[in-house]
């Protein structure tokens, strides 16, 4: 699925949400990321892990899921500088999916995404 999404982005110039919508025949950007992380939550609870460091994510929904399941969460976000190849993809992640692309402690990226 991920490879098909990347193909549509590369070949047709679509952003992440447009590619997902085509592949899923889904008209709702909010339901594009329907992951619930139940497996990860169950494994962490099985091993009695209550404090986690989530690295390399800018997805606030992912962080909220762990917090709502009782975990203490520290976040080490993925900080990127957009390029001409990634700018459309990053704008969609920020504007449509609500990802935080401001960097650690909400610092601005070297190239502003609006």
Protein Blocks (a to p, Z undefined) as FASTA:
>chain_A
ZZmmmmmmmmnopafklmmmmmnopabfklmpmcghlmmmmmmmmnopabdcdehiabfk
lmmmmmmnopacddddddddddfklmmmmmmmmmmnopafebghhiacfbdcZZ
